């Protein structure tokens, strides 16, 4: 297994490939698209995402979970409740 990891690192260096951990913003884009969010809902969700960066308490949650919660909160705040009810059923 170590041999495979060394090959992987070498390949990444040769190809100048950068691996990044997914962030709340990556998932937020996906969930907003799935929610068919309008511009107001998108701005609200992104604003809330910036606010979550200020509190270290949210760092214990997966970025996908935080993004899903932000889209639900933004949908309720902007009166687009249809998506939030659908997401809460799942």
LOSEMI-93050 format. One record per atom (N, C-alpha, C): chain; atom name; residue number from 1; z, y, x. Coordinates in pm, 1 decimal. Atoms other than C-alpha are relative to their C-alpha. Example, Ala and Ser with C-alpha at 12.3 -4.5 7.8 and 13.67 -1.06 7.14 Angstrom:
% residues 2
("A","N",1,(0.0,-119.0,89.0))
("A","CA",1,(780.0,-450.0,1230.0))
("A","C",1,(0.0,120.0,90.0))
("A","N",2,(-6.0,-119.0,-82.0))
("A","CA",2,(714.0,-106.0,1367.0))
("A","C",2,(73.0,109.0,-77.0))
This chain:
% residues 90
("A","N",1,(0.0,-118.9,83.1))
("A","CA",1,(0.0,0.0,0.0))
("A","C",1,(0.0,126.2,88.2))
("A","N",2,(-5.7,-115.6,-88.6))
("A","CA",2,(79.5,239.1,284.5))
("A","C",2,(-138.4,26.2,58.8))
("A","N",3,(134.7,-13.2,-55.2))
("A","CA",3,(-263.6,170.7,430.1))
("A","C",3,(-93.1,71.6,-99.4))
("A","N",4,(81.2,-63.8,103.1))
("A","CA",4,(-426.8,271.4,100.2))
("A","C",4,(34.6,147.4,-12.7))
("A","N",5,(-42.0,-139.8,11.5))
("A","CA",5,(-222.3,590.4,85.0))
("A","C",5,(-52.8,82.6,117.0))
("A","N",6,(52.1,-71.4,-116.7))
("A","CA",6,(-325.2,686.5,438.2))
("A","C",6,(-150.2,25.0,-14.6))
("A","N",7,(143.4,-18.7,24.3))
("A","CA",7,(-690.4,631.6,347.3))
("A","C",7,(-23.2,110.1,-102.8))
("A","N",8,(13.2,-100.7,105.0))
("A","CA",8,(-646.0,843.3,37.4))
("A","C",8,(20.9,140.6,56.8))
("A","N",9,(-29.5,-130.7,-59.7))
("A","CA",9,(-493.1,1130.3,234.4))
("A","C",9,(-113.6,41.5,92.5))
("A","N",10,(110.7,-29.2,-91.5))
("A","CA",10,(-766.8,1107.2,498.7))
("A","C",10,(-124.5,41.2,-77.0))
("A","N",11,(116.3,-32.0,82.2))
("A","CA",11,(-1037.3,1109.6,232.1))
("A","C",11,(13.2,140.0,-60.5))
("A","N",12,(-22.8,-131.9,58.0))
("A","CA",12,(-882.2,1415.0,67.4))
("A","C",12,(-19.5,109.6,103.8))
("A","N",13,(15.2,-99.9,-106.3))
("A","CA",13,(-871.9,1599.0,398.7))
("A","C",13,(-146.8,17.3,37.9))
("A","N",14,(141.3,-7.0,-38.3))
("A","CA",14,(-1232.9,1512.9,485.2))
("A","C",14,(-81.6,72.4,-106.3))
("A","N",15,(75.5,-61.8,108.5))
("A","CA",15,(-1363.2,1617.5,144.1))
("A","C",15,(55.7,135.6,-42.3))
("A","N",16,(-67.0,-125.2,35.2))
("A","CA",16,(-1130.4,1919.1,131.6))
("A","C",16,(38.5,-0.2,-148.3))
("A","N",17,(-37.5,19.0,139.6))
("A","CA",17,(-1006.6,1786.3,-200.7))
("A","C",17,(146.6,33.3,-16.9))
("A","N",18,(-136.9,-42.2,21.4))
("A","CA",18,(-693.1,1943.8,-336.3))
("A","C",18,(51.1,-60.2,-130.5))
("A","N",19,(-64.4,57.6,117.8))
("A","CA",19,(-463.2,1761.8,-577.0))
("A","C",19,(114.5,91.2,-42.6))
("A","N",20,(-105.5,-84.0,52.9))
("A","CA",20,(-241.3,1970.9,-797.8))
("A","C",20,(69.3,-72.3,-113.9))
("A","N",21,(-71.8,53.5,114.5))
("A","CA",21,(25.2,1873.1,-1042.1))
("A","C",21,(-41.0,79.0,-123.4))
("A","N",22,(35.0,-73.8,122.0))
("A","CA",22,(-65.1,1958.3,-1399.6))
("A","C",22,(114.1,91.8,-41.7))
("A","N",23,(-99.1,-99.2,42.5))
("A","CA",23,(112.1,2263.7,-1532.4))
("A","C",23,(-1.5,13.4,-151.0))
("A","N",24,(-4.2,-27.7,143.6))
("A","CA",24,(206.2,2382.1,-1877.5))
("A","C",24,(-132.5,62.0,-44.1))
("A","N",25,(124.0,-68.7,36.1))
("A","CA",25,(-105.1,2598.4,-1874.0))
("A","C",25,(-116.4,-97.7,-16.4))
("A","N",26,(106.0,99.4,14.0))
("A","CA",26,(-333.6,2296.7,-1820.6))
("A","C",26,(6.9,-69.4,-135.6))
("A","N",27,(-16.9,66.7,128.8))
("A","CA",27,(-191.4,2120.6,-2123.9))
("A","C",27,(-15.5,98.4,-115.5))
("A","N",28,(9.9,-101.6,104.3))
("A","CA",28,(-175.4,2442.4,-2323.1))
("A","C",28,(-144.9,20.6,-40.6))
("A","N",29,(142.8,-14.7,29.7))
("A","CA",29,(-551.3,2481.1,-2295.5))
("A","C",29,(-47.4,-112.6,-91.2))
("A","N",30,(42.3,116.0,78.4))
("A","CA",30,(-602.0,2130.0,-2432.7))
("A","C",30,(56.7,4.5,-141.6))
("A","N",31,(-63.3,-0.5,131.5))
("A","CA",31,(-353.0,2163.7,-2719.0))
("A","C",31,(-50.3,114.5,-87.2))
("A","N",32,(54.5,-111.2,78.2))
("A","CA",32,(-483.7,2504.7,-2824.7))
("A","C",32,(-138.6,-32.8,-52.5))
("A","N",33,(133.1,41.2,43.7))
("A","CA",33,(-832.7,2362.1,-2840.0))
("A","C",33,(11.0,-100.6,-114.7))
("A","N",34,(-20.2,100.0,104.7))
("A","CA",34,(-708.9,2067.7,-3048.3))
("A","C",34,(50.1,63.7,-129.6))
("A","N",35,(-54.7,-68.7,116.8))
("A","CA",35,(-526.1,2306.5,-3281.5))
("A","C",35,(-99.2,95.8,-62.8))
("A","N",36,(100.3,-96.6,46.7))
("A","CA",36,(-840.9,2517.0,-3327.0))
("A","C",36,(65.1,137.5,-16.9))
("A","N",37,(-77.2,-123.4,2.8))
("A","CA",37,(-629.0,2818.7,-3241.7))
("A","C",37,(-90.0,122.5,0.7))
("A","N",38,(70.7,-127.3,-5.0))
("A","CA",38,(-747.8,3168.7,-3311.8))
("A","C",38,(55.0,80.2,118.6))
("A","N",39,(-36.7,-80.8,-116.9))
("A","CA",39,(-711.4,3446.9,-3054.9))
("A","C",39,(146.9,41.2,-3.0))
("A","N",40,(-139.1,-42.5,12.1))
("A","CA",40,(-374.4,3562.7,-3187.5))
("A","C",40,(95.7,-114.0,35.4))
("A","N",41,(-84.4,114.8,-30.5))
("A","CA",41,(-223.4,3214.6,-3170.9))
("A","C",41,(-5.6,-33.4,148.8))
("A","N",42,(16.3,27.8,-142.6))
("A","CA",42,(-363.5,3165.9,-2820.2))
("A","C",42,(81.2,97.5,84.4))
("A","N",43,(-76.2,-100.7,-74.0))
("A","CA",43,(-212.6,3492.4,-2696.4))
("A","C",43,(150.3,-23.3,-13.0))
("A","N",44,(-142.0,26.0,22.7))
("A","CA",44,(123.0,3406.6,-2852.5))
("A","C",44,(47.4,-119.2,82.7))
("A","N",45,(-37.5,119.4,-76.4))
("A","CA",45,(130.5,3061.1,-2692.5))
("A","C",45,(4.3,29.4,149.9))
("A","N",46,(1.8,-33.6,-142.7))
("A","CA",46,(36.9,3199.1,-2350.6))
("A","C",46,(116.6,92.0,36.9))
("A","N",47,(-115.3,-87.5,-23.9))
("A","CA",47,(302.6,3469.5,-2379.1))
("A","C",47,(128.5,-82.4,6.7))
("A","N",48,(-117.9,85.8,-0.5))
("A","CA",48,(563.2,3207.8,-2464.6))
("A","C",48,(4.9,-87.6,125.3))
("A","N",49,(5.5,80.6,-122.3))
("A","CA",49,(445.5,2998.0,-2169.0))
("A","C",49,(52.1,79.4,119.0))
("A","N",50,(-50.2,-84.6,-108.5))
("A","CA",50,(513.8,3289.0,-1935.5))
("A","C",50,(151.4,14.3,-10.6))
("A","N",51,(-144.5,-12.1,18.6))
("A","CA",51,(860.4,3327.3,-2085.5))
("A","C",51,(74.2,-126.1,43.5))
("A","N",52,(-67.3,123.9,-41.0))
("A","CA",52,(939.9,2960.9,-2018.6))
("A","C",52,(15.4,-8.6,151.1))
("A","N",53,(-10.8,2.1,-146.2))
("A","CA",53,(881.6,3020.4,-1648.3))
("A","C",53,(124.1,73.9,49.2))
("A","N",54,(-116.8,-77.8,-40.6))
("A","CA",54,(1176.5,3258.1,-1643.0))
("A","C",54,(128.6,-81.0,-5.5))
("A","N",55,(-120.4,81.2,12.7))
("A","CA",55,(1427.3,2991.0,-1741.8))
("A","C",55,(-15.0,-132.4,72.7))
("A","N",56,(7.4,123.6,-77.7))
("A","CA",56,(1495.1,2708.9,-1500.8))
("A","C",56,(38.2,-122.5,-83.8))
("A","N",57,(-40.9,110.9,84.6))
("A","CA",57,(1633.7,2496.0,-1784.2))
("A","C",57,(-121.4,-81.0,-49.2))
("A","N",58,(119.0,66.9,52.1))
("A","CA",58,(1280.1,2413.5,-1904.8))
("A","C",58,(-68.4,-86.6,104.8))
("A","N",59,(65.7,77.7,-104.8))
("A","CA",59,(1182.3,2261.8,-1569.3))
("A","C",59,(32.4,-148.5,-7.8))
("A","N",60,(-34.5,142.0,12.7))
("A","CA",60,(1349.2,1933.2,-1667.1))
("A","C",60,(-92.5,-71.2,-99.0))
("A","N",61,(91.0,59.6,98.1))
("A","CA",61,(1085.7,1875.5,-1939.5))
("A","C",61,(-139.9,-14.2,58.8))
("A","N",62,(138.4,19.5,-43.1))
("A","CA",62,(734.2,1742.2,-1885.3))
("A","C",62,(-83.9,118.7,-44.7))
("A","N",63,(86.1,-112.2,38.2))
("A","CA",63,(469.2,2017.5,-1887.7))
("A","C",63,(-73.9,-24.6,-131.9))
("A","N",64,(71.3,31.3,125.0))
("A","CA",64,(285.4,1838.4,-2169.8))
("A","C",64,(91.0,20.1,-120.9))
("A","N",65,(-95.4,-16.5,109.7))
("A","CA",65,(599.6,1843.2,-2385.5))
("A","C",65,(24.1,147.7,-27.9))
("A","N",66,(-21.5,-144.0,15.7))
("A","CA",66,(660.8,2212.7,-2324.2))
("A","C",66,(-122.5,63.9,-65.1))
("A","N",67,(122.5,-56.7,55.6))
("A","CA",67,(296.0,2296.2,-2400.2))
("A","C",67,(-14.8,-34.7,-148.3))
("A","N",68,(8.5,39.8,141.5))
("A","CA",68,(303.6,2098.5,-2725.6))
("A","C",68,(97.0,80.5,-84.9))
("A","N",69,(-98.8,-79.2,73.3))
("A","CA",69,(621.3,2277.2,-2833.0))
("A","C",69,(-45.0,144.8,-13.7))
("A","N",70,(47.1,-139.2,5.0))
("A","CA",70,(469.8,2616.0,-2746.7))
("A","C",70,(-110.1,17.9,-104.1))
("A","N",71,(108.2,-10.3,98.8))
("A","CA",71,(161.8,2548.3,-2958.7))
("A","C",71,(55.7,-11.4,-141.3))
("A","N",72,(-62.6,11.7,132.8))
("A","CA",72,(377.6,2438.6,-3251.8))
("A","C",72,(70.6,130.2,-36.3))
("A","N",73,(-70.3,-126.6,26.9))
("A","CA",73,(594.4,2751.3,-3222.2))
("A","C",73,(-99.4,112.6,-25.6))
("A","N",74,(100.7,-104.7,17.9))
("A","CA",74,(288.5,2975.1,-3186.1))
("A","C",74,(-72.8,-16.0,-133.1))
("A","N",75,(69.7,20.5,128.0))
("A","CA",75,(121.2,2814.9,-3488.4))
("A","C",75,(87.0,43.3,-116.9))
("A","N",76,(-90.9,-44.2,106.1))
("A","CA",76,(428.7,2878.2,-3702.2))
("A","C",76,(13.1,152.0,1.5))
("A","N",77,(-16.2,-145.5,-11.9))
("A","CA",77,(467.4,3234.0,-3569.5))
("A","C",77,(-121.5,76.8,-48.9))
("A","N",78,(123.0,-68.3,41.1))
("A","CA",78,(104.3,3318.4,-3649.0))
("A","C",78,(-51.6,-49.4,-134.9))
("A","N",79,(34.4,50.1,134.3))
("A","CA",79,(104.4,3149.8,-3992.0))
("A","C",79,(-118.6,-94.9,0.1))
("A","N",80,(98.2,108.7,-3.0))
("A","CA",80,(-124.7,2866.2,-3885.8))
("A","C",80,(76.2,-131.8,-1.1))
("A","N",81,(-93.4,112.1,8.9))
("A","CA",81,(120.9,2603.1,-4002.0))
("A","C",81,(-67.0,-136.7,-10.8))
("A","N",82,(65.9,129.6,21.2))
("A","CA",82,(-138.4,2331.1,-4066.7))
("A","C",82,(11.0,-88.5,123.5))
("A","N",83,(-7.2,79.9,-121.9))
("A","CA",83,(-142.8,2218.7,-3704.7))
("A","C",83,(143.2,-42.7,29.0))
("A","N",84,(-138.4,34.6,-32.4))
("A","CA",84,(234.9,2229.6,-3664.8))
("A","C",84,(49.0,-114.6,-86.2))
("A","N",85,(-42.3,111.1,88.0))
("A","CA",85,(286.9,2002.4,-3966.3))
("A","C",85,(-65.7,-130.5,42.7))
("A","N",86,(69.8,118.2,-48.3))
("A","CA",86,(26.6,1759.7,-3836.0))
("A","C",86,(63.5,-52.0,127.7))
("A","N",87,(-57.8,40.3,-128.5))
("A","CA",87,(179.6,1754.8,-3488.3))
("A","C",87,(140.4,-57.3,-18.8))
("A","N",88,(-135.2,48.0,20.2))
("A","CA",88,(532.7,1702.8,-3619.8))
("A","C",88,(1.9,-137.1,-66.5))
("A","N",89,(7.4,132.4,60.1))
("A","CA",89,(422.9,1398.7,-3822.8))
("A","C",89,(-21.3,-107.6,104.8))
("A","N",90,(29.7,96.3,-106.2))
("A","CA",90,(297.7,1229.6,-3507.1))
("A","C",90,(123.7,-18.5,80.3))
